[in-house]
Amino acid sequence: MRTRISFRILAAGVLLLAFSCREKEPQPEPYYLTVKMSGVSQPHGTYYLVPWTERSLLLDFSENLDTATLAGAVTVSDQGPLNASQYSVTCYGSKVFIIFSNGFMLKEGWKYTVNVSAALKSASGTSLKAADALEIRTTTGHPGLTGTARNSIICISDIHMGDLRASALRYAWFGENAEALDSLLQMIIRSPRVRQLVILGDLFDGWVIPYPINPLDPQAGINSAEDYFRAIAASPINSGVISSLKAIAAGGVTELIYIPGNHDMLLTQELLQEIIPGITWRGDARGLGHYTPLPGMVLEHGHRYDFFNAPQPLANPGHLLPPGFFVSRVDAQGLMEKGSGRSLPKQSAGSAEFLTAWTAAITYLQVKYSLALAPDSANILMGGMDGFTGPLSFNGIRDQYASAIESQWPATQAQNNTPVSMPVLTAILDGSADLAAAADYEYMQAGVPNPCSIVVFGHTHNAMIRQFPTTNAPKSIYANTGAWVNSAISNHPVRTFVELLPGAWTGSDLDVVSVYQYNHQAAGEGFEPALLEQASLKRESK
C-alpha cells in the first residue's frame, strides 16, 4: 500500500512539473504593423526634421496596406487638424504619400503631427499595436530670405574692431570681414522679421595692443580709455559697420542691444550711447552684462565664467582688468612682429594653479612668435589704462595676481553677479574650452536660481549648438555665436551668428535656435547666410 501511494505522488509530481515547464516556455510575440517616416533625419530618435519647403511626406509601413482601410486613417495636424483640402493621402503598396496642395506651405520652425489610426490594416489583416503619432518639426529659412512678422533675434559677438594703429601695424584681429559684417547689418535693416539685434560683447577691442605700445597715446590723440574707444569707432576700416549700427539704432524698427565683453569691459554705457545713439545697454556688474528677452532665455558674452578673463575687482584692488588682458598684449606683439598667424588659442592651461596656467600661456606665446620677452623688465606700457600708470613687468603683474586671485575667486564671483559659484578648476578648464559646461552649470542643472532652457554666449569664437541632456529628448540648448575676426587668427569658422525664433513670438510650439555662417554667394556678388546647425525645443509656458 505504501509503495502504491508513493508511486501516485511521484506521478502527480511529474505531471505538475511537465505542466509547469510547459507554462514557462516562451510564447511568440504578437506581430504588429509598424510605420516610420523615410527620407528625413530623426534627431535624438524623437521627432522627424523636415525642410519647411517640403511638398510631400513619405510614410513607410512594414507591410503592404489594405487600401480599403486607408480613408481617414492618416491625418495631419499642427495646433489643430489641417483642413482636408490642404493635403491628399495616396498609397502604393507599403508606402503612403502625403502630398500638400497648391497654395499650402508648411510653416517655418513649426511642429506638425502625422496621426495614424489603429483602424489601418495591412493586406494580411495586421494592424498597429495602437494609434501612432509621428512628430514633425520643420526647419526655417534664413532671416534675409523669409518672414512676415518681427519675431527673430539675431546674436553676434566678437568683432574685435581695433584702432588705426592696429591695422597700420598689422596686429588687428578685425579687417578682412568688415565688408561681410556691414552686408549682414544691411540685410538686417531690410529683413522683415528681425525684431532685435543683440551684440554679445567685444565689438571694440581694448586688449589687442602690443605691450611696448602705450594704449593711451597723446600723439595719436588718445588721452583716456574713452578716447581709445572713440578712436576705434573712427577707424576707416570700421566706419561702415559703425554707420550701419547707427542706422539700426535710429531706425526704430529693430532694437539694437549691447552686452559688454571682456575686450571692452572698460566701455561704459554713456560712451557707447555717445558713439551709437539709441543703442540699448544691458550691463549688470562692472564689465559684465546679460539680457533675458523672454523667460527661460539668457544671452551674455560668457567671460563671467572664465577665470582668466572675468573682471577682477578684488584680486588687484583698484583695477578691473584680469590676467587675460596682459596675455592678449603678448599675442598682439607676436602678431605685429610676424604680421599674421593664429592668435592665442583658448586651451592655454590644464591646471587649477594660477601660476602654472600663467606660465603655460606666456611660454606658449614666446615659443610661437620667438619673442624675447624679458619678463622682469618694466616693458608693458599702460599710460593710465584702468588706473595702471608706470610701465609694468610681466613677472610683477603675475605676482600681483598670484597673491590673491584664487583665494578671492568666490568673493569675485559674488561681486560679478555669478548665478552659481564655480570652482577655480572648472572656471579655468571650461573657460579655456567652449563654455558649454558653464552654461549647463550656471543655468541648466537642477536647482539653479535662474533656470534657462536656451543660453547663448560668445567669447570662445567657436560657433556651435549643444543640447542638454545629451541623451534623447534634450530639454535645453546652448549656442555660441562664434566671431568675425580675420580667418588667419581663428581656429574656427568665422563670420558666424545665431538666430533665435522664440515660439512666444512666432506662435509656434517650438523655440528654434540656428547657427549661420555669412558667406560669399555661390553665384554672383554679395553674401548670404549658410545654415551650419539648427535645433529646437518644445516651448514651455512660463
PyMOL commands that set and color helices and strands:
alter all, ss='L'
color gray80, all
select helices_A, chain A and resi 2-24+43-45+67-69+84-86+164-168+178-190+218-220+225-234+236-251+269-275+303-305+323-338+354-369+385-387+394-402+409-415+424-429+436-444+487-489+503-506
alter helices_A, ss='H'
color red, helices_A
select strands_A, chain A and resi 35-37+48-50+56-61+74-77+87-92+95-100+111-116+132-138+152-156+194-199+255-258+280-281+290-291+297-300+454-457+464-468+476-480+496-501+510-520+527-538
alter strands_A, ss='S'
color yellow, strands_A
deselect
rebuild
show_as cartoon
